[in-house]
Amino acid sequence: MIKNWISGASFGAIALAHLASGALAADKPVYAVLMKTLSNQFFIAATKGIDEGAKKAEVDVILAAGEPGQSAETQVSACETMLERKPAVMIAAAINSTILLPCLKDFNEMKIPVVDFDDNLDPETIRKAGVEVAFHIGSDNEAAGAMGADYLVSVLGKDANGPVLVIEGLSGNVTGQKRARGFASELRRRAPGLDIVASLPGDWDSLKAADIANDTLERNPDLIAIFCANDDMALGAVEAARSKGKDKVVVIGVDGTQSALKSIRAGRLNASVAQLPYLMGMRAIEDSKMALSGEKLPEFVDVPTLVLTREVIEANKEPMLQYVK
């Protein structure tokens, strides 16, 4: 189970004191898990899955995350602190494809396997940097974006016309870029009359997404839909649209968070492409244990995705709903 929790403000001597406190069981392997942030519901759910996976695998976990705002520098500090603990494995959800590479290379040199959580490390980039990854685990982010486009077409029809807004994640973040790219590509293929008039970074933030939605609606009062690369931004966008009386604008998020489910049930947010972070966290621990035991895993471990709508939630027949937490 999770024994140590290192926040962005706990680096340095305080963090090392926590790690040396003796709270970890001497007879259990220690897995290091580095999240992007713990102020985002996706990673909160992932952490719950990690805790469940650790209990099943009978391992201890030291958990760290960057400070709110997803500061890359605090992720690096956390990575370096965890390296000193010499864990059995390092499971990292990198903020971008490059910032953690020197630290992860140090893990390689210490013969500690590295796992790419949420598929944030570009294979070509890490190859050039000389970093080895035991396996990547996550959902196919381009496919998730495409599923958002497919849902939109199912609602509006393939012959629909009108402007569409895309709100991306943090600028330069691979996850958000893939989701936006998958959505745009599938939308062009399925409904070419739906025109993406803007695709802007919302930094995973609901307030910034609301501002972007407001500004776009001022310029495009006939806006027909908004696709957001995560649920926090989608929730900001849907409230911005409704504040302008645009209740018919179709708003789609990604992640399947509890806040999104509440909004979908209330008939506000139209849909969320759930990437099941709880299942992803649980699988990351379990598959890491398998890899450490010598079992061969695929390079990319795929976690399933489903589109959550009011109808799907109320019918409660989808088996994967048990992992929506």
N, C-alpha and C positions, 0 to 999 in steps of 0.2 A: 504494500500500500504506500501512498505518498507520506513520507516521513518528514521531509524538509521542503519548505516553501521559501524561495529566495526572491524577493521583490526587487524591482529596479533600484530601490533606495537602500538595499541591504548588501551592496557589493563591498569588497575589500575585507578588512579585518573582521567586521561583524558577520559577513557571510561565511568566512572561513571558520569562525567560532561555531556557527550553527552546524556546519558540516562536520566538525570535529566533536560535536556534543555528545556522541555516543547514543543518539536516539535511534540509529539504524541497528537492525538485528545483525549480530555478528555472523550468523549462519546463513544469511540470505544475500543473493547477488544484489547489487545496487545499479539501477538504471538511471541515467541522467535524461531529463526531458526539458527541452528549452522551447517555450512557446513564444509567439510574436508578442502577445499581450494577454492579460487576463481581464481587460475591460470590455472585451467583445464576447458576445454570447456564443459564437462559434467555438472559441477556445475554452470558454467555461464548460461547455458541453463535452468538448474533447477531453478536458481534464477529468471530468467525471468518468468517462470511458477508460481513461488511463488508470484511474484508481481501481475500477472494477477489474480491468485486465491484470493489474498487479496482484490483486487478491487471488485471482484464479491461477496465475502463474507462480504465485508464492515468491514474489520478489519485492524489494523495496525501491521506491522512486524518490529521487531528489528533483524537485520541480523549480524552474526559474522562468521568468518572463521579463520582457522589456517594460519600461515605464509607460504609463498612458501616453498616447501619441505615437506609439510604435517607434521609438527612437532606436535607430540602428546601433548607435554607440553603446547603449545599455545592453543590447543583445550581445555585443562583442564582449563586454565586461562579464556578463553572466557566463558566456561560453568559456572564457579563460578561467573563471572561478571554478566551474564544474570540472575542467580539465585537471585541476589540482587534486580533485577527489578520486581520480582514476576509476571511473565507473566501468561496469562491464560493457556498456553500450551507450552511445550518445544518440538520442532521438531529437532532431532539431527541425523546427518550423521556421526557416530563415525568412527574414523580412524581404530580402531580395536575393538574387542569384550570386552575389559577389561578396557581400560584407563579411560573412562568416568563414569564407574559404581558408584564410590563413589559420584560423583556430581549428577548423575541421581537419586541416592537413596535419596539425599537431596531434590530433586524436589518431589519425592514420599512423603516424610515426610511432605512437605508443601502442600500436596494434589493437586499438579500441575501435570496434565497428561503428560506422556512422549510418544512421537511417534518416532519409529525407522525408519528414512528415508534411503532409498536405502537398507534396510534389512541387516544391518551390525552387528546387535547384535544377537548372537547365543542364542536361547531360553533356552537351558540347562545351559549355562554359567550365564545368567542373573537370572535364577531361583535360582541357588546356591548362587548368590550374594544378593538375596532378593530384586531385582529390578523388578518393575512392569512396563509393557509397554502397553499402551492403544491399539495400533495396530502397526504392521509392514507394511510398504508400499514400494514396489519396484517391479522390474521384477525378475523373477526366473533366477538367475545367472547361475545355472547349465544348465538350459534349453537353455539359450543364448549361452553357450559354445557348447552344443549339436547342436544347429542350425548352428553354424559355421562349425561343422564337417559335417553336412548334406549337406551344401552348397558345401564344398570341394569335397565330394563324388559325388555330382551332376555334378561337373566340370570334375573330373578325372575318375570317374567310380568306382564301388565297387571292381573291380579286379586290381586296380592300385597298384603299388609297388614303394617304395622310401622313403627316409628320410624326416621327418617333424620336424620343430622347433616350440616349444611353448614358448612364452615370457609372463611370469606372471606379476602381479602387484607388489606392495610393499610387501616385505617379511613379512609374517604373516597376511596380510590383507585378510579378509574372502571373500570379493567380488572377488578379483583376483583368489584366490584359487578355488572358486566354478566354475568360468568360465573355468579355465584350466582343472579342474576335469571333468566337463561336456563334454568338447571337447574331452579329452582323452578317456573317457568311450564310447562315441558315436562312435568315430573313430575306436576303437577296435571292436565294434559290427558291424559297417557298412563296413569297409574296413580294415581287419586285415593285409593286405600287406603294409599299410602305417605305417611306424615305427617312433615313436617319439624318436628322438636321443638325445634331450635335452629339459628340461623344466626349465627355469631360470627366476629369478625375474628381471624385467626391471624397477621397481620403478615408473611405469607410465610415464617414461621419454623417449622422442623420441631419444635423443642422446645416452642414455644407450642402448636402443633397437637396434639402428643402430650398435653400437659396438658389441652387442651380435650376430646380424645377420651376420656381417662381420666375426667374429671369427668362427661362425658355418659354414659359407660358405667356409672358408679356410680348415676346417676339412672334410666338406661334400660338395664338389663342385657339386654333383648331387642332392642337396637339392631340393625338389619338392614343398614344401609349408611352410608357416609361419602363425601361429595363434597367435595373440596378444590380451591380455586381455583388452586393450583399443585402441582407435583410434590414440592417440598421438604416442604410441609405434609402431602401424602399419605403420604410415606415415614415421617414422624413418626407419623401417625395409624395406619398399618398396623402398625407395631411396637408401639404402645400397645395396640391391639386384641389382637394376638397375645400380648402379655405377660399379658393377662387371660384367655387361653385362648379368645378369640373369633375363631378362625381362619375362621369362615364369614362374618364381616362383609365385605361387598363394599366395597372402597375404590377410589376413582377420583380421579386427579389430572388436571392440565392442564399441558401444555408439551412433553412427550416428551423429557425430558432423559436423558442417559446413565445416571444413577443410577436413574431410573425404569425404563429398559429392563432394567437388571441385575436389579432387583427383580421385574419382570414375568416375565422368563425363569426366575427362581428360584421362581416360583409364589407370591409374596407379594403384591405390588401387583396388583390385578386388571386395571387399564387406565389409560391416560393418553390424553387428547385432545391429540394432538401439533399444535402451532401452527407448527412448522417455523421457528424463529427464525433458523436458518442461511440459509434461503431468503429470509426477510424482510430480513435484513441485506444479502444480495447484491442483491436487487431494489431496495432503497432507494438504493443507490449507482447502479446501472444506470439506474433510472428518474429519478433526480435529474439525471444526465447528459442524458437525453432531454429533460427539462423545460428545462434550461439551453440546449439547442440550439433551443428554440422549439417542440418537439413538444407537442401537447395531450394531457394525461393526464386520466383520470377523477378526480373529486374524491376518491374512495375507491378505492385500489388494494388489491384483496382477495388475500390469500395463503391457499392452501388448507389444510385441516385434515383430519386422519384420526385414527381411534381405534386406538391401539396395544394389542393384546392378545397373549398368548403365541402364539395361533394365527396371527395376522397376521405376527408377527416370525419365527416358525419357518418359515412357508410362503415368506416372502421373495419374494412375487410383486407386492407393491404398488410401483409405480414411485416414489412419493413417499418411500419409505424411504431413498433415496439422500441426502435432505436432513435426515435425522434424525441429528444429530451432537452 
